[in-house]
């Protein structure tokens, strides 16, 4: 049943500039951020506080804006192509738009690579202690058979309530948090 797939959320870490640890390359990158931030009227501190592509993807997914979630998660995966959390959430957004073949391929990547990745926190108690691979396998099992057309076209936006309240989990709300 599409729309009930698990989505995950990843917490942002503290904003840091690691120039002192990484040497001149990182220092140049920090200066570039400083100059860019100044050019748009922000301070360098605010440049590091800006939401990442992944954060924007989580926000879009939570609000039911699946096309935007796909855009932001795809951009985030360019920087972190092995991130199973991003792939799982991208698959959830693809599923909600009826792009089952794309979702299935992403779920399979998570199944193949995240057997030992267990989210620290999940919204759905049934998922507690399960690996991302197990969550992805459960989600892919809910998809219609490969190459089939859904009987009812999915709606592109609008979260529907889930049984996982009071954590405020809906199919469009991220369901787990990666470990620190």
Phi, psi and omega per residue, in radians:
X1 nan 1.820 3.131
X2 -1.072 2.647 3.135
X3 1.715 -0.212 -3.142
X4 -1.940 0.247 -3.118
X5 -1.233 2.716 -3.135
X6 -1.411 2.451 3.029
X7 -2.130 2.661 -3.112
X8 -2.091 2.741 3.110
X9 -2.169 2.539 -3.141
X10 -2.099 2.246 -3.136
X11 -1.397 2.535 3.071
X12 -1.393 2.495 3.057
X13 -1.507 3.106 3.138
X14 -1.186 2.509 3.116
X15 -1.209 2.226 -3.108
X16 -2.382 2.587 2.945
X17 -1.994 1.992 -3.014
X18 -1.673 0.479 -3.087
X19 -0.984 -0.719 -3.111
X20 -1.112 -0.549 -3.114
X21 -1.531 -0.544 -2.998
X22 -1.779 -0.142 3.063
X23 1.591 -2.804 -2.978
X24 -1.106 -0.633 -3.121
X25 -1.072 -0.822 3.128
X26 -1.173 -0.627 3.117
X27 -1.096 -0.741 3.098
X28 -1.100 -0.699 3.121
X29 -1.110 -0.717 3.129
X30 -1.140 -0.676 3.107
X31 -1.133 -0.658 3.099
X32 -1.094 -0.745 3.098
X33 -1.088 -0.751 3.115
X34 -1.022 -0.828 -3.105
X35 -1.146 -0.734 3.122
X36 -1.117 -0.752 3.140
X37 -1.101 -0.745 3.122
X38 -1.115 -0.647 -3.106
X39 -1.133 -0.527 -3.138
X40 -1.746 0.167 3.049
X41 1.480 0.276 3.105
X42 -1.915 2.837 3.029
X43 -1.529 2.832 3.116
X44 -1.055 -0.594 3.114
X45 -1.048 -0.715 3.137
X46 -1.208 -0.508 3.130
X47 -1.054 -0.662 3.139
X48 -1.374 -0.289 3.129
X49 -1.560 -0.114 3.140
X50 -1.149 2.504 -3.133
X51 -1.106 2.453 3.076
X52 -1.345 2.993 3.067
X53 -1.029 -0.714 3.139
X54 -1.094 -0.769 3.113
X55 -1.056 -0.729 3.107
X56 -1.129 -0.633 3.091
X57 -1.135 -0.761 3.108
X58 -1.090 -0.721 3.123
X59 -1.108 -0.764 3.139
X60 -1.128 -0.752 3.130
X61 -1.095 -0.752 -3.135
X62 -1.132 -0.549 -3.125
X63 -1.561 -0.035 3.122
X64 1.505 0.150 3.116
X65 -1.559 1.360 -3.025
X66 -1.153 -0.665 3.075
X67 -1.059 -0.712 3.106
X68 -1.185 -0.691 3.110
X69 -1.039 -0.755 3.122
X70 -1.080 -0.769 3.127
X71 -1.025 -0.900 -3.045
X72 -1.229 -0.710 3.114
X73 -1.153 -0.650 3.106
X74 -1.105 -0.739 3.087
X75 -1.121 -0.744 3.137
X76 -1.110 -0.631 3.140
X77 -1.203 -0.397 3.058
X78 -1.132 -0.616 3.110
X79 -1.445 -0.462 -3.069
X80 -2.437 1.237 -2.977
X81 -1.161 -0.229 -3.131
X82 -1.804 0.194 -3.067
X83 -1.349 1.852 -3.090
X84 -1.167 -0.553 3.102
X85 -1.102 -0.788 3.122
X86 -1.108 -0.732 -3.140
X87 -1.109 -0.711 -3.138
X88 -1.136 -0.730 3.126
X89 -1.253 -0.628 3.060
X90 -1.102 -0.726 3.098
X91 -1.070 -0.683 3.118
X92 -1.091 -0.763 3.131
X93 -1.147 -0.720 3.106
X94 -1.077 -0.721 3.124
X95 -1.061 -0.771 -3.107
X96 -1.124 -0.406 3.100
X97 -1.669 0.105 3.104
X98 1.384 0.243 3.117
X99 -1.594 1.219 -2.978
X100 -1.199 -0.626 3.134
X101 -1.153 -0.727 3.096
X102 -1.120 -0.757 3.133
X103 -1.096 -0.776 -3.120
X104 -1.044 -0.740 3.136
X105 -1.107 -0.726 3.112
X106 -1.176 -0.776 3.097
X107 -1.015 -0.723 -3.126
X108 -1.113 -0.664 3.086
X109 -1.079 -0.710 3.117
X110 -1.156 -0.758 3.118
X111 -1.031 -0.716 -3.091
X112 -1.287 -0.461 -2.971
X113 -2.054 -0.203 -2.994
X114 -2.121 0.648 3.141
X115 -1.139 -0.506 -3.096
X116 -1.805 0.115 -3.123
X117 -1.691 1.937 -3.118
X118 -1.989 2.084 3.124
X119 -1.049 2.492 3.123
X120 -1.168 -0.649 -3.031
X121 -2.473 2.384 3.100
X122 -2.273 2.627 -3.137
X123 -1.419 -0.594 -3.133
X124 -1.629 2.010 -3.104
X125 -0.984 -0.473 3.125
X126 -1.144 -0.362 -3.112
X127 -1.640 -0.136 -3.103
X128 -1.003 2.260 3.115
X129 1.459 -0.084 3.132
X130 -1.494 2.574 3.084
X131 -1.371 2.854 3.071
X132 -1.059 -0.591 3.107
X133 -1.109 -0.715 3.115
X134 -1.179 -0.680 3.104
X135 -1.122 -0.775 3.129
X136 -1.113 -0.702 3.128
X137 -1.097 -0.702 3.101
X138 -1.134 -0.692 3.138
X139 -1.197 -0.721 -3.133
X140 -1.182 -0.527 3.104
X141 -1.152 -0.400 3.138
X142 -1.461 -0.210 -3.119
X143 -1.296 2.649 3.038
X144 -1.160 2.813 -3.141
X145 -0.952 2.614 -3.129
X146 -0.954 2.365 3.101
X147 1.410 -0.042 -3.138
X148 -1.521 2.785 3.092
X149 -1.785 2.348 -3.137
X150 -1.115 2.518 3.125
X151 -1.140 -0.679 3.121
X152 -2.085 2.133 -3.136
X153 -1.069 2.406 3.123
X154 -1.214 2.678 3.066
X155 -1.534 2.401 -3.071
X156 -1.234 -0.347 -3.092
X157 -2.623 2.929 3.060
X158 1.736 1.748 3.124
X159 -1.151 2.603 3.060
X160 -1.985 2.593 -3.085
X161 -1.091 2.602 3.123
X162 -2.092 2.848 3.113
X163 -1.333 0.041 -3.036
X164 -1.609 0.316 3.045
X165 -1.116 2.706 0.229
X166 -1.614 0.208 3.130
X167 -1.371 0.058 3.137
X168 1.086 0.687 3.131
X169 -1.570 2.256 2.969
X170 -2.237 2.920 3.119
X171 -0.956 -0.475 -3.140
X172 -1.614 0.043 3.140
X173 -1.800 2.322 3.126
X174 -0.966 2.470 -3.000
X175 -1.829 -0.216 -3.123
X176 -2.636 2.870 -3.107
X177 -2.167 2.315 -3.136
X178 -1.208 2.710 3.080
X179 -1.154 2.737 -3.130
X180 -1.251 nan nan
